[in-house]
Each structure stands twice: as structure tokens, then as C-alpha cells.
């Protein structure tokens, strides 16, 4: 239970550092040092249990929505116009510690800070953990928020399979969640008056500017395309080079073409995942399947890059006698965060600089986020915390403790400005 002012029901709450240490071992691979917190696995269940424990220790009302997203509420969830914060706890394969979890841990720590200040909440507050944001297991990012926002149909969700052929419904059922509940959740999203997601920066803009915290302006348009190159399996030791229909060569040419097209356009293009059949050391492949991730600052540039890559792939395939199929598996258009909310965050944080009057930098990002998905349903904004390495989706991802604490204070300032006025 909490008092009307939001003061804690029990004793002192764990500090940011204590929560971080408690969460850190979950899903960490002992050899790579990276995280394997994939959706609807044992590690995911442990992360969810951690979230539940944090909510319960603060007297928050915990909800698990129809798509498996967790919500921890302070105040009446049905009152509407709620201020919501949070992020995700899942990871890419061997990912870093900060991408996602920093936002969730910081949300609980920010609530603790507001209670320490003794503020009075005039709007409901919620902390969220959105499921399967990274898409590491089923190949589609932001599954939990896409389903809730109606941007992923139930039929398409049921067709999602992992590398072992297990469908999303089967995985959810094995984890104890009813897959028959999947689907849009407009009533729940209608409760949101503002959603603010804190995230480690996935780049070095803040490191270069010398700022610990920044505000997001927009998310670049981005998508994932699957390229299937089909050739002819044969013996690697007996088949003349001239007689081969080797799809690996066409794939390799396409990877190089992607780099060229991206460089020419000032965009990004990456083939980061590959599947090969029959996948034998002494066998020429019959199929090479590669996944392209491409992002750009605007839609026209992205279209130019992807069209150029596909054109090059088809030309190389034609010359080599390779069959090619290209399938767009996901796409997210440009997200311009609501200017009014973004500007309000800037005003709040500038006013909280203790007299310096220094404006918080505003920067764009090429990375997708749940905040971007939810922007079509509610006003959304993002805060970034400095990442001095500029590295993400890797164990080398990092944020200094002082910057993490600065992020907590900034988030608390924002939540106070929005939910306690």
C-alpha cells in the first residue's frame, strides 16, 4: 500500500546500484559475458519475476496484459491520463547489460527518488516491461508493443517461429501465458497521457557533446528484409568452379553491395544474420538466407538504399544462375516524437539544471524502441543516457555509474513535472 502522496509503505527501497547488481546475473552467458534474455525462456521468466518483486516491494499494483507486457501501477489504472515510463528486459544474442534494463531499473529508482522528495502525484503513474522488444527469438522487434498497438495482427503473430520451429503461441503457452489472449489493447493504451522511455544511447553523440543525458527527436525509418539465394548443392571437393551454382558467392556480393549503397546515401545497411543449407564444410550450399537491416534519416533515402541493394542482388543472381526471393519481414516508418511533449521535457530539464540554464541536447537515433511503436497511440518521448563506447548490442555496451544516476535524476525530474503538477 502507498499513502496518497506516494510515500513507500515499507522500509527503504533498494538503490539503483543494488537493483542493478541483483538483475545483472540473470541470463548472462559465462563464456561471452553477454546476455541471452530471449522472449518466453527461463531467463525471461527470471527477469519478469524480478520486475514483479520490485513492483510488490513498492506497493504497486501489477498487471500482466493480454500480450505478456508487465505494468506496475501507482494510483488508479482506470483513471486515465497516466504518466507511464519503462522499457524492456529482453536482449539480443550476447547483448549488453544496458539496452532496455537501464530504462526499467531507472524507472523504479526514479519513483524512489520522487518518494524521497515527498511529492504528491496528481496523475496515475505506471512502470512497464514490454515483452520481446529485441525480437531475438522470433525475428520481429517490439512484438509486445506492436501487438498492443494493433501494428501486428494476431494471425501474423501466430505464424512467428524461432530457429527450432517453435511458434510464438507455443512458447507463450510453455511459459504459462495464454496465447489466446493475444491482440490489440486499445483500452489499456488509451489510459496513457504520456509515455517516457529512458534508454542508453546507442551511439556517441552525448559522449562527443559532453552531456550525460539527452532527449530524442526522432527514430529513423527502418526495416528488415530476408534475402533467399537458391542454388544447387554439390560436393565441394569434386565440383569444378565453372560448374557450380553457389548461392554463397551471390550473397557475399550482396553484402558488399549493401555497404556501398549505404555509404553513398549516408545511411546504414547490415547483413547480420545468415542461415545456410545444408551447412556442411565440404558441401556447396543449396540455400543461403540472409537478413538485411537497413535504416536512414528519411524514407526516400531508405527506399533508395534498399532498392539499390535488391537491384545489385538480382543482377549478381542472374549472372550466376541463382534464384532470389526478397521478403520484407518488418518495417517501421519514421517516428517524430510529439514536439509538445519533447519540448516540455526540455523545459523541465533545463529548469532542473540548478541555475546553469544549460539546454539538454536533442538528437535522433537509428534504433527502434517501444516508444516509437506507442507513438501512434499516445504522446511519447525518450531520454538517452551517455554511452562512452558508442557500442550497443554487445557486452562492450557501457554507461558510467554517475551518468546512470544522472539519468535517474533526469527521469525523476520529468516524471515530477508531468505527474505531480
Secondary structure, 3 states (H helix, E strand, C coil): CCCCCCCCCCCCCCCHHHHHHHHHCCCECCCCCCECCCCCCHHHHHHHHHHHHHHHHCCCEEEECCCCCEEEEECCHHHCCEEEEEECCCCCCCECCCCCHHHHHHHHHHHHHHHHHCCCCCCCEEEEECCCCCCCCCCCCCHHHHHHHCCCCHHHHHHCECCCCCEHHHHHHHCCCCHHHCCCCHHHHCCEEEEEEEEECCCCHHHHHCCCEEEEEEECEEEEEEEEEECCCEECCCCCHHHCCCHHHHHHHHHHHHHHHHHHHCCEEEEEEEEEECCCCCEECCEEEEEEEEEECCHHHHHHHHHHHHHHHHHHHHHHCCEEEEEEEEEECCEECCHHHHHHHHHHHHHCCCCCCCCCCEEEECCCCHHHHHCCCCCEEEEEECCCCCCCCCCCCCCCHHHHHHHHHHHHHHHHHHHCC
